[in-house]
Amino acid sequence: MIKQVWERELMAEAGRLLASVFGLIDRTDLVGKSTLDIDTMVERYIVEELKARPASKGQYGFAFVLNSSVNSVVCHGVPSPRDILGEGDIVNFDITLEKNGYIADSSKTYMVGAVHPAARRLVETTYAALWKGIGCVRPGARMGDIGHTIERFAKRAGYTVVREYCGHGIGREMHEEPQVLHFGNAGTGVLLREGMTFTIEPMLNQGRRHVRQLDDGWSVVTKDGGLSAQFEHTVLVTASGVEVLTLRPEEQAMLGKLRAA
């Protein structure tokens, strides 16, 4: 659970590489692209350019490099040539990358073209909820502080938090202890200690929090058909607070605000 200094450095390297994958997607016009197109592009970039391994491919029998969750798909969406992204869609790309034996995990919800204001508000609130959770990370805090803060923020904005899926410890394995719930009670749960690495990845729904799995055995959708959004970062508990290992360049300002608070 606690990573040594040299392990933290390797995880930070994996995180920096993964952040560059999202930079590639940022530069891509998603309108008219299939989710399989994006999967193929990302795999080529990770393997050929970054000389790394897409850690999700083959994990638990999953055949693709990323999860692509469009509109009412909450998580674990399966890339397909039939899923053509169109103006107004929202899509979450959840990507993992392994370099030198250590794994980073991150996701981002993209707004494709001009989206409805209600969809934009959901996406922006979910992103803010992620950072609210990250802001709780420091030695001596509890896992419950993260979940409590995220859930309270989401509820105040009028959204619900999916409870069936959570963040997780990460390192040599994609899923390690502890679990990181996005709901709960402050002051409860695992004590945070310097050197812990884990993901925070809240999923917020427009309507009710309840979900169901599709017949493909992977895709999880909202039961009521409402939109869902998700963001995720891999974080490290430092001596003074938190380091976001998968931080993207445009997020430096977010980190600055966090440290100034």
TIVOBA-790033 format. One line per field, with one value per residue (C-alpha): residue in three letters; chain; x, y, z; residue number from 1. Coordinates in nm, 2 decimals. Layout:
N
pake (ALA; ...)
lummar (A; ...)
px (X; ...)
py (Y; ...)
pz (Z; ...)
kolgu (NUM; ...)
% end
This chain:
261
pake (MET; ILE; LYS; GLN; VAL; TRP; GLU; ARG; GLU; LEU; MET; ALA; GLU; ALA; GLY; ARG; LEU; LEU; ALA; SER; VAL; PHE; GLY; LEU; ILE; ASP; ARG; THR; ASP; LEU; VAL; GLY; LYS; SER; THR; LEU; ASP; ILE; ASP; THR; MET; VAL; GLU; ARG; TYR; ILE; VAL; GLU; GLU; LEU; LYS; ALA; ARG; PRO; ALA; SER; LYS; GLY; GLN; TYR; GLY; PHE; ALA; PHE; VAL; LEU; ASN; SER; SER; VAL; ASN; SER; VAL; VAL; CYS; HIS; GLY; VAL; PRO; SER; PRO; ARG; ASP; ILE; LEU; GLY; GLU; GLY; ASP; ILE; VAL; ASN; PHE; ASP; ILE; THR; LEU; GLU; LYS; ASN; GLY; TYR; ILE; ALA; ASP; SER; SER; LYS; THR; TYR; MET; VAL; GLY; ALA; VAL; HIS; PRO; ALA; ALA; ARG; ARG; LEU; VAL; GLU; THR; THR; TYR; ALA; ALA; LEU; TRP; LYS; GLY; ILE; GLY; CYS; VAL; ARG; PRO; GLY; ALA; ARG; MET; GLY; ASP; ILE; GLY; HIS; THR; ILE; GLU; ARG; PHE; ALA; LYS; ARG; ALA; GLY; TYR; THR; VAL; VAL; ARG; GLU; TYR; CYS; GLY; HIS; GLY; ILE; GLY; ARG; GLU; MET; HIS; GLU; GLU; PRO; GLN; VAL; LEU; HIS; PHE; GLY; ASN; ALA; GLY; THR; GLY; VAL; LEU; LEU; ARG; GLU; GLY; MET; THR; PHE; THR; ILE; GLU; PRO; MET; LEU; ASN; GLN; GLY; ARG; ARG; HIS; VAL; ARG; GLN; LEU; ASP; ASP; GLY; TRP; SER; VAL; VAL; THR; LYS; ASP; GLY; GLY; LEU; SER; ALA; GLN; PHE; GLU; HIS; THR; VAL; LEU; VAL; THR; ALA; SER; GLY; VAL; GLU; VAL; LEU; THR; LEU; ARG; PRO; GLU; GLU; GLN; ALA; MET; LEU; GLY; LYS; LEU; ARG; ALA; ALA)
lummar (A; A; A; A; A; A; A; A; A; A; A; A; A; A; A; A; A; A; A; A; A; A; A; A; A; A; A; A; A; A; A; A; A; A; A; A; A; A; A; A; A; A; A; A; A; A; A; A; A; A; A; A; A; A; A; A; A; A; A; A; A; A; A; A; A; A; A; A; A; A; A; A; A; A; A; A; A; A; A; A; A; A; A; A; A; A; A; A; A; A; A; A; A; A; A; A; A; A; A; A; A; A; A; A; A; A; A; A; A; A; A; A; A; A; A; A; A; A; A; A; A; A; A; A; A; A; A; A; A; A; A; A; A; A; A; A; A; A; A; A; A; A; A; A; A; A; A; A; A; A; A; A; A; A; A; A; A; A; A; A; A; A; A; A; A; A; A; A; A; A; A; A; A; A; A; A; A; A; A; A; A; A; A; A; A; A; A; A; A; A; A; A; A; A; A; A; A; A; A; A; A; A; A; A; A; A; A; A; A; A; A; A; A; A; A; A; A; A; A; A; A; A; A; A; A; A; A; A; A; A; A; A; A; A; A; A; A; A; A; A; A; A; A; A; A; A; A; A; A; A; A; A; A; A; A; A; A; A; A; A; A)
px (0.00; 0.28; 0.51; 0.88; 1.04; 1.17; 0.83; 0.66; 0.91; 0.82; 0.44; 0.50; 0.66; 0.37; 0.13; 0.31; 0.30; -0.07; -0.14; 0.01; -0.24; -0.52; -0.33; -0.35; -0.73; -0.76; -0.60; -0.84; -1.17; -1.41; -1.71; -1.76; -1.50; -1.61; -1.51; -1.31; -1.12; -1.01; -0.92; -0.70; -0.53; -0.46; -0.32; -0.08; 0.04; 0.10; 0.28; 0.47; 0.53; 0.55; 0.70; 0.45; 0.18; -0.20; -0.27; -0.65; -0.60; -0.64; -0.72; -1.01; -1.05; -1.12; -1.02; -0.96; -0.72; -0.98; -1.33; -1.55; -1.87; -2.11; -2.40; -2.60; -2.32; -2.18; -1.86; -1.69; -1.82; -1.68; -1.53; -1.72; -1.72; -2.10; -2.05; -2.00; -1.95; -2.18; -2.23; -2.38; -2.25; -2.05; -1.80; -1.57; -1.24; -1.09; -0.73; -0.46; -0.09; 0.19; 0.56; 0.85; 0.61; 0.39; 0.04; -0.14; -0.51; -0.71; -1.03; -1.18; -1.53; -1.52; -1.80; -1.83; -1.90; -2.17; -2.35; -2.68; -2.62; -2.76; -2.49; -2.22; -2.32; -2.31; -1.96; -1.83; -1.98; -1.83; -1.49; -1.52; -1.63; -1.31; -1.10; -1.31; -1.21; -0.85; -0.84; -0.91; -0.60; -0.33; -0.16; -0.39; -0.71; -0.95; -1.09; -1.44; -1.35; -1.30; -1.63; -1.83; -1.70; -1.77; -2.12; -2.21; -2.09; -2.28; -2.60; -2.59; -2.56; -2.86; -2.68; -2.65; -2.33; -2.30; -2.22; -2.15; -1.81; -1.52; -1.16; -0.89; -0.53; -0.29; 0.07; 0.21; -0.15; -0.43; -0.66; -0.50; -0.63; -0.79; -1.12; -1.20; -1.57; -1.73; -1.98; -1.97; -1.91; -1.62; -1.37; -1.42; -1.24; -0.87; -0.62; -0.42; -0.04; 0.25; 0.33; -0.02; -0.12; -0.49; -0.74; -1.03; -1.30; -1.65; -1.94; -2.23; -2.57; -2.83; -3.11; -3.12; -2.80; -2.91; -2.74; -2.76; -2.52; -2.58; -2.57; -2.22; -2.10; -1.92; -2.11; -2.29; -2.57; -2.81; -3.14; -3.34; -3.15; -3.01; -2.67; -2.36; -2.02; -1.69; -1.34; -1.04; -0.69; -0.42; -0.29; 0.00; -0.02; 0.28; 0.43; 0.25; -0.06; -0.12; 0.05; -0.16; 0.04; -0.17; -0.20; -0.24; -0.06; -0.38; -0.46; -0.16; -0.40; -0.63; -0.35; -0.23; -0.58; -0.58; -0.25; -0.34; -0.67)
py (0.00; 0.25; 0.32; 0.37; 0.69; 0.51; 0.36; 0.70; 0.82; 0.54; 0.60; 0.97; 0.88; 0.66; 0.94; 1.20; 0.97; 0.91; 1.28; 1.32; 1.06; 1.30; 1.58; 1.37; 1.33; 1.70; 1.78; 1.54; 1.65; 1.39; 1.47; 1.18; 0.96; 0.62; 0.52; 0.23; 0.49; 0.66; 0.33; 0.25; 0.59; 0.57; 0.22; 0.32; 0.63; 0.44; 0.15; 0.32; 0.68; 0.63; 0.28; 0.18; -0.08; -0.01; -0.18; -0.22; -0.44; -0.80; -0.70; -0.93; -1.03; -0.67; -0.66; -0.28; -0.01; 0.23; 0.25; 0.48; 0.58; 0.79; 0.99; 0.76; 0.51; 0.55; 0.35; 0.05; 0.14; -0.08; 0.08; 0.01; 0.11; 0.17; 0.43; 0.74; 1.06; 1.34; 1.71; 1.73; 1.40; 1.37; 1.08; 0.96; 0.80; 0.60; 0.50; 0.31; 0.30; 0.08; 0.19; 0.01; -0.21; 0.07; 0.17; 0.51; 0.55; 0.85; 0.95; 1.27; 1.34; 1.53; 1.75; 1.69; 2.01; 2.23; 2.04; 2.13; 2.36; 2.09; 1.84; 2.10; 2.18; 1.81; 1.77; 2.08; 1.99; 1.64; 1.78; 2.02; 1.73; 1.54; 1.83; 1.87; 1.51; 1.57; 1.86; 1.63; 1.43; 1.47; 1.26; 1.21; 1.25; 0.96; 0.80; 0.90; 1.26; 1.23; 1.05; 1.28; 1.59; 1.47; 1.35; 1.67; 1.88; 1.67; 1.68; 2.05; 2.08; 1.85; 1.54; 1.18; 0.98; 0.63; 0.40; 0.07; 0.17; 0.34; 0.45; 0.21; 0.18; 0.14; 0.06; -0.26; -0.38; -0.18; -0.25; -0.25; -0.17; 0.05; 0.12; 0.49; 0.55; 0.87; 0.89; 0.83; 0.99; 1.23; 1.11; 0.74; 0.49; 0.42; 0.67; 0.84; 0.81; 0.95; 0.72; 0.59; 0.60; 0.56; 0.69; 0.92; 0.89; 1.02; 0.93; 1.18; 1.12; 1.38; 1.17; 0.88; 0.71; 0.36; 0.17; -0.15; -0.35; -0.42; -0.76; -0.70; -0.78; -0.45; -0.13; 0.02; 0.26; 0.48; 0.30; 0.61; 0.70; 1.03; 1.15; 1.05; 1.20; 1.10; 1.23; 1.05; 1.11; 0.90; 1.07; 1.03; 1.13; 1.34; 1.47; 1.80; 1.70; 1.56; 1.52; 1.45; 1.20; 1.22; 1.60; 1.75; 2.07; 2.28; 2.17; 2.35; 2.63; 2.39; 2.25; 2.60; 2.69; 2.37; 2.45; 2.81; 2.71)
pz (0.00; 0.09; -0.20; -0.16; -0.30; -0.61; -0.67; -0.65; -0.91; -1.15; -1.09; -1.16; -1.49; -1.59; -1.49; -1.70; -2.00; -1.95; -1.93; -2.27; -2.41; -2.31; -2.48; -2.80; -2.76; -2.69; -3.03; -3.21; -3.37; -3.22; -3.43; -3.67; -3.51; -3.37; -3.02; -3.18; -3.39; -3.07; -2.91; -3.21; -3.21; -2.84; -2.86; -3.14; -2.94; -2.62; -2.78; -3.06; -2.93; -2.55; -2.56; -2.28; -2.23; -2.23; -1.90; -1.96; -2.27; -2.16; -1.80; -1.68; -2.04; -2.17; -2.54; -2.57; -2.46; -2.31; -2.19; -2.39; -2.21; -2.41; -2.27; -2.04; -2.02; -1.67; -1.70; -1.87; -2.22; -2.49; -2.80; -3.12; -3.49; -3.45; -3.17; -3.39; -3.18; -3.29; -3.20; -2.85; -2.71; -2.40; -2.38; -2.10; -2.20; -1.92; -1.99; -1.81; -1.89; -1.75; -1.77; -1.60; -1.40; -1.26; -1.36; -1.39; -1.44; -1.54; -1.72; -1.87; -2.00; -2.33; -2.46; -2.84; -3.02; -2.89; -2.60; -2.42; -2.12; -1.89; -2.01; -1.98; -1.62; -1.54; -1.69; -1.52; -1.18; -1.20; -1.27; -0.98; -0.76; -0.85; -0.73; -0.41; -0.34; -0.42; -0.19; 0.10; 0.05; 0.31; 0.58; 0.87; 0.68; 0.63; 0.31; 0.43; 0.41; 0.03; -0.02; 0.21; 0.04; -0.31; -0.22; -0.04; -0.33; -0.59; -0.39; -0.35; -0.73; -0.78; -0.89; -0.75; -0.70; -0.84; -0.55; -0.72; -0.85; -0.67; -0.68; -0.57; -0.47; -0.76; -0.83; -0.97; -1.00; -1.15; -0.86; -0.51; -0.16; -0.04; -0.20; -0.24; -0.21; -0.35; -0.07; 0.31; 0.64; 0.73; 0.98; 0.89; 0.68; 0.61; 0.75; 0.48; 0.51; 0.31; 0.02; -0.05; -0.42; -0.53; -0.78; -0.72; -0.99; -0.91; -1.14; -1.12; -1.27; -1.38; -1.24; -0.99; -0.89; -0.99; -1.28; -1.47; -1.68; -2.05; -2.21; -2.34; -1.98; -1.95; -2.02; -1.72; -1.79; -1.59; -1.52; -1.60; -1.92; -1.78; -1.86; -1.65; -1.63; -1.47; -1.42; -1.26; -1.14; -0.98; -0.67; -0.42; -0.05; 0.02; 0.34; 0.30; 0.11; -0.24; -0.57; -0.88; -1.07; -1.39; -1.39; -1.73; -1.82; -1.84; -1.48; -1.32; -1.22; -1.05; -0.85; -0.76; -0.63; -0.42; -0.26; -0.19; -0.02)
kolgu (1; 2; 3; 4; 5; 6; 7; 8; 9; 10; 11; 12; 13; 14; 15; 16; 17; 18; 19; 20; 21; 22; 23; 24; 25; 26; 27; 28; 29; 30; 31; 32; 33; 34; 35; 36; 37; 38; 39; 40; 41; 42; 43; 44; 45; 46; 47; 48; 49; 50; 51; 52; 53; 54; 55; 56; 57; 58; 59; 60; 61; 62; 63; 64; 65; 66; 67; 68; 69; 70; 71; 72; 73; 74; 75; 76; 77; 78; 79; 80; 81; 82; 83; 84; 85; 86; 87; 88; 89; 90; 91; 92; 93; 94; 95; 96; 97; 98; 99; 100; 101; 102; 103; 104; 105; 106; 107; 108; 109; 110; 111; 112; 113; 114; 115; 116; 117; 118; 119; 120; 121; 122; 123; 124; 125; 126; 127; 128; 129; 130; 131; 132; 133; 134; 135; 136; 137; 138; 139; 140; 141; 142; 143; 144; 145; 146; 147; 148; 149; 150; 151; 152; 153; 154; 155; 156; 157; 158; 159; 160; 161; 162; 163; 164; 165; 166; 167; 168; 169; 170; 171; 172; 173; 174; 175; 176; 177; 178; 179; 180; 181; 182; 183; 184; 185; 186; 187; 188; 189; 190; 191; 192; 193; 194; 195; 196; 197; 198; 199; 200; 201; 202; 203; 204; 205; 206; 207; 208; 209; 210; 211; 212; 213; 214; 215; 216; 217; 218; 219; 220; 221; 222; 223; 224; 225; 226; 227; 228; 229; 230; 231; 232; 233; 234; 235; 236; 237; 238; 239; 240; 241; 242; 243; 244; 245; 246; 247; 248; 249; 250; 251; 252; 253; 254; 255; 256; 257; 258; 259; 260; 261)
% end
